[in-house]
Amino acid sequence: MPTIADLIDRREALSSQRASGVARVSYDGKSVDYRSVAEIDRAIEALDREIAAAEGRRIVRQLRVTTAKGL
């Protein structure tokens, strides 16, 4: 089981590679090729969930929809 520090390092590597536009991420002597930015985003979200679970907290996502008739 990876430690929180390992998960954070992986997340930082993904974030920096995403910002630079590179689809290959290397950490701990391993290399992963991603096909798209969306795939990198999903990997970052998965790491965020793992980090939150390891820290004992939950990620709460909310979507609020408001509408008006424009009167």
LOGUTI-53962 format. One line per field, with one value per residue (C-alpha): y, z, x; residue number from 0; residue in three letters. Coordinates in Angstrom, 3 decimals, m for minus. Each point is the difference from the previous one (the first is absolute). Example, Ala and Ser with C-alpha at 12.3 -4.5 7.8 and 13.67 -1.06 7.14 Angstrom:
REM residues 2
north <- m4.500, 3.440;
up <- 7.800, m0.660;
east <- 12.300, 1.370;
n <- 0, 1;
res <- ALA, SER;
***
This chain:
REM residues 71
north <- 0.000, 3.341, 2.659, 3.400, 1.544, m2.427, 0.835, 3.731, m0.402, m1.871, 2.678, 2.775, m1.850, m0.372, 3.640, 1.312, m2.220, 1.008, 3.673, m0.554, m1.949, m3.190, m3.253, m2.127, m0.019, m1.655, m0.688, m2.608, m1.375, m0.652, 1.740, 0.375, 1.298, 1.742, 0.378, 3.314, 2.852, m1.373, m3.279, 1.904, 1.956, m3.258, m1.333, 3.194, m0.294, m3.641, 0.986, 2.787, m2.604, m2.327, 2.838, 1.052, m3.582, m0.433, 3.229, m1.127, 2.645, m0.064, 2.042, 1.578, 1.006, 2.063, 1.276, 2.779, 0.833, 3.256, 1.164, 3.145, 1.015, 3.263, 2.151;
up <- 0.000, m1.054, 2.631, m0.130, m0.999, m2.938, m1.158, 0.258, m1.970, m2.747, m0.078, m0.268, m2.840, m1.861, 0.535, m1.205, m3.089, m0.771, 0.198, m2.335, m2.528, 0.291, 0.023, 1.625, 3.769, 1.849, 3.722, 2.097, m3.094, m1.703, m3.058, m1.097, m3.373, m0.072, m3.152, 0.817, 2.480, 1.106, 0.958, 2.063, 1.666, 0.949, 1.457, 2.051, 1.287, 0.950, 1.897, 1.753, 1.184, 1.189, 1.859, 1.640, 1.047, 1.419, 1.981, 1.272, m1.735, m2.755, m3.163, m0.271, m3.442, m0.383, m3.023, 0.525, m2.698, 0.094, m2.492, m0.526, m2.386, m0.670, 1.012;
east <- 0.000, 1.495, 0.520, m1.665, 3.339, 0.294, m3.523, 0.678, 3.252, m1.859, m2.708, 2.603, 1.751, m3.294, m0.932, 3.350, m0.013, m3.591, 0.988, 2.948, m2.091, 2.049, m1.967, 2.731, 0.412, 2.888, 0.282, 1.813, 1.714, m3.346, m1.370, m3.620, m1.225, m3.377, m2.070, m1.660, m0.229, m3.385, 1.674, 2.599, m2.835, m1.741, 3.259, 0.430, m3.582, 0.603, 3.154, m1.942, m2.510, 2.782, 1.737, m3.277, m0.739, 3.499, m0.403, m3.392, m2.064, m2.581, m0.101, m3.408, m1.142, m3.113, m1.817, m2.503, m2.458, m1.905, m2.546, m2.012, m2.701, 1.753, m2.953;
n <- 0, 1, 2, 3, 4, 5, 6, 7, 8, 9, 10, 11, 12, 13, 14, 15, 16, 17, 18, 19, 20, 21, 22, 23, 24, 25, 26, 27, 28, 29, 30, 31, 32, 33, 34, 35, 36, 37, 38, 39, 40, 41, 42, 43, 44, 45, 46, 47, 48, 49, 50, 51, 52, 53, 54, 55, 56, 57, 58, 59, 60, 61, 62, 63, 64, 65, 66, 67, 68, 69, 70;
res <- MET, PRO, THR, ILE, ALA, ASP, LEU, ILE, ASP, ARG, ARG, GLU, ALA, LEU, SER, SER, GLN, ARG, ALA, SER, GLY, VAL, ALA, ARG, VAL, SER, TYR, ASP, GLY, LYS, SER, VAL, ASP, TYR, ARG, SER, VAL, ALA, GLU, ILE, ASP, ARG, ALA, ILE, GLU, ALA, LEU, ASP, ARG, GLU, ILE, ALA, ALA, ALA, GLU, GLY, ARG, ARG, ILE, VAL, ARG, GLN, LEU, ARG, VAL, THR, THR, ALA, LYS, GLY, LEU;
***
